[in-house]
Amino acid sequence: MVLPDAVLGMAAEVLTALKAAGLSMVTAESCTGGLVAAALTYHAGSSAAIIGGFVTYSNAMKQICLGVPEAVLAQYGAVSEPVALAMVSGALQAASEADVAVAITGIAGPDGGNAKKPVGLVWFGVMRRGREPRAEHCVFSGDRTAVRAQAVTKALEMVRGVI
């Protein structure tokens, strides 16, 4: 997927803000498959603030890499507030040198949705070390590419809010 110029521009702004604040960041992504990390690392000099990312598409990877409890996944499902919060906390725990983390878990489509969790539902978690994690959700419209691009934009906005 080619990221829109607007998304890359926002990523550049977030990267500049992270560097100016002396902060480093890690990502934990499911339905975006690493696109937030890709948008940030598209820019030269990103290694000054981006330490890496986790693409945890499956529940098993969420457990192994991020420490998301199996019981939380079983009770709430992967696309939920508790999982987004566990993912963002787990990312900061796994990447001890990071100051900020963002997590994304959702249903990009075209399949996988239902009445309770429709295609386009995406949960986000954001956390700055030493602060409480925060979660939000959106229901985006459009095809798989549009949902993923909107999710990247929302994730970057949330990161900007904790810098």
C-alpha positions as CSV (number, residue, x, y, z in Angstrom):
1,M,0.0,0.0,0.0
2,V,1.3,3.4,-0.9
3,L,0.6,5.9,1.9
4,P,-1.0,9.2,0.9
5,D,1.1,12.3,1.0
6,A,-1.0,13.7,3.8
7,V,-0.3,10.7,6.0
8,L,3.4,10.9,5.3
9,G,3.3,14.7,6.1
10,M,1.6,14.0,9.4
11,A,4.2,11.3,10.2
12,A,7.0,13.9,9.5
13,E,5.3,16.3,12.0
14,V,5.1,13.6,14.6
15,L,8.7,12.6,14.0
16,T,9.8,16.2,14.4
17,A,7.9,16.6,17.6
18,L,9.3,13.4,19.1
19,K,12.8,14.5,18.3
20,A,12.3,18.0,19.7
21,A,10.9,16.5,22.9
22,G,13.8,14.0,23.1
23,L,11.3,11.1,23.0
24,S,11.5,7.7,21.4
25,M,8.6,5.6,20.1
26,V,7.5,2.0,19.4
27,T,4.4,0.8,17.5
28,A,2.2,-2.3,18.1
29,E,0.1,-2.9,15.0
30,S,-2.5,-5.4,13.9
31,C,-4.8,-4.4,11.1
32,T,-2.4,-1.8,9.8
33,G,0.3,-4.3,9.4
34,G,3.2,-2.0,10.2
35,L,1.9,1.1,8.3
36,V,2.4,3.5,11.2
37,A,6.0,2.4,11.5
38,A,6.4,2.6,7.7
39,A,5.0,6.1,7.6
40,L,7.4,7.3,10.4
41,T,10.5,5.5,9.0
42,Y,9.8,6.7,5.5
43,H,11.6,9.9,6.6
44,A,15.4,10.1,6.8
45,G,16.6,10.5,10.4
46,S,13.7,8.6,11.8
47,S,16.1,6.3,13.8
48,A,16.6,9.2,16.2
49,A,13.1,8.7,17.5
50,I,11.7,5.4,16.2
51,I,13.1,2.3,17.9
52,G,10.9,-0.3,16.1
53,G,7.5,-1.9,16.0
54,F,5.6,-5.0,16.5
55,V,3.2,-6.4,13.8
56,T,1.0,-8.7,15.9
57,Y,-1.7,-9.8,13.5
58,S,-2.6,-13.0,15.2
59,N,-3.8,-13.4,18.8
60,A,-0.8,-15.7,19.5
61,M,1.6,-13.0,18.4
62,K,-0.3,-10.4,20.6
63,Q,0.3,-12.8,23.5
64,I,3.9,-13.7,22.7
65,C,5.3,-10.3,21.7
66,L,3.2,-8.0,23.8
67,G,2.0,-10.1,26.7
68,V,-1.7,-9.6,26.0
69,P,-3.4,-12.1,28.4
70,E,-5.1,-15.0,26.7
71,A,-8.1,-14.5,29.0
72,V,-8.5,-10.9,27.8
73,L,-8.5,-12.0,24.2
74,A,-11.0,-14.7,25.0
75,Q,-13.3,-12.5,26.9
76,Y,-13.3,-9.3,24.8
77,G,-11.9,-10.4,21.4
78,A,-8.9,-8.9,19.7
79,V,-10.7,-5.8,18.5
80,S,-11.5,-4.3,21.9
81,E,-10.5,-1.6,24.3
82,P,-8.9,-4.0,26.8
83,V,-6.8,-5.5,24.1
84,A,-5.7,-2.1,22.7
85,L,-4.7,-1.1,26.2
86,A,-2.8,-4.3,26.8
87,M,-1.0,-4.0,23.5
88,V,0.2,-0.5,24.2
89,S,1.3,-1.3,27.7
90,G,3.0,-4.5,26.4
91,A,4.8,-2.6,23.7
92,L,6.3,-0.2,26.3
93,Q,7.3,-3.1,28.5
94,A,8.9,-5.0,25.7
95,A,10.7,-2.0,24.3
96,S,12.1,-0.6,27.5
97,E,14.0,2.2,25.8
98,A,10.8,3.7,24.3
99,D,9.0,6.6,25.8
100,V,5.8,6.5,23.7
101,A,3.8,3.6,22.3
102,V,0.8,3.4,20.0
103,A,-1.3,0.3,19.4
104,I,-3.9,-0.5,16.7
105,T,-6.3,-3.5,16.5
106,G,-9.2,-3.5,14.2
107,I,-11.2,-5.0,11.3
108,A,-10.0,-3.6,8.0
109,G,-12.3,-5.8,5.9
110,P,-13.7,-6.7,3.6
111,D,-14.6,-9.7,5.8
112,G,-14.5,-10.3,9.5
113,G,-17.1,-7.9,10.7
114,N,-20.4,-8.6,12.4
115,A,-23.3,-6.6,14.0
116,K,-21.3,-5.9,17.2
117,K,-18.0,-5.4,15.6
118,P,-18.4,-4.1,12.0
119,V,-15.8,-3.8,9.3
120,G,-14.1,-0.5,9.9
121,L,-14.0,-0.8,13.7
122,V,-10.6,0.0,15.0
123,W,-9.4,0.4,18.6
124,F,-6.3,2.4,19.4
125,G,-4.2,2.7,22.5
126,V,-1.6,5.3,23.2
127,M,0.7,5.7,26.2
128,R,3.6,7.8,27.3
129,R,5.8,6.1,29.8
130,G,4.9,7.0,33.4
131,R,1.3,8.0,32.4
132,E,-1.9,6.0,32.1
133,P,-2.7,4.4,28.8
134,R,-5.6,5.9,26.8
135,A,-7.9,4.1,24.3
136,E,-10.2,5.3,21.6
137,H,-12.1,3.7,18.8
138,C,-13.4,4.7,15.4
139,V,-15.6,3.1,12.8
140,F,-14.1,4.0,9.5
141,S,-15.8,3.7,6.1
142,G,-14.5,2.7,2.8
143,D,-12.5,-0.3,1.5
144,R,-9.7,-2.0,3.2
145,T,-7.1,0.5,2.0
146,A,-9.2,3.4,3.1
147,V,-9.8,1.9,6.6
148,R,-6.1,1.3,7.0
149,A,-5.1,4.8,5.9
150,Q,-7.6,6.4,8.2
151,A,-6.3,4.2,11.1
152,V,-2.7,5.3,10.5
153,T,-3.9,9.0,10.5
154,K,-5.8,8.5,13.8
155,A,-2.9,6.7,15.4
156,L,-0.5,9.5,14.5
157,E,-3.0,12.1,15.9
158,M,-3.1,10.2,19.1
159,V,0.7,10.1,19.4
160,R,0.9,13.8,18.7
161,G,-1.5,14.3,21.7
162,V,0.9,12.7,24.2
163,I,4.2,14.3,23.0
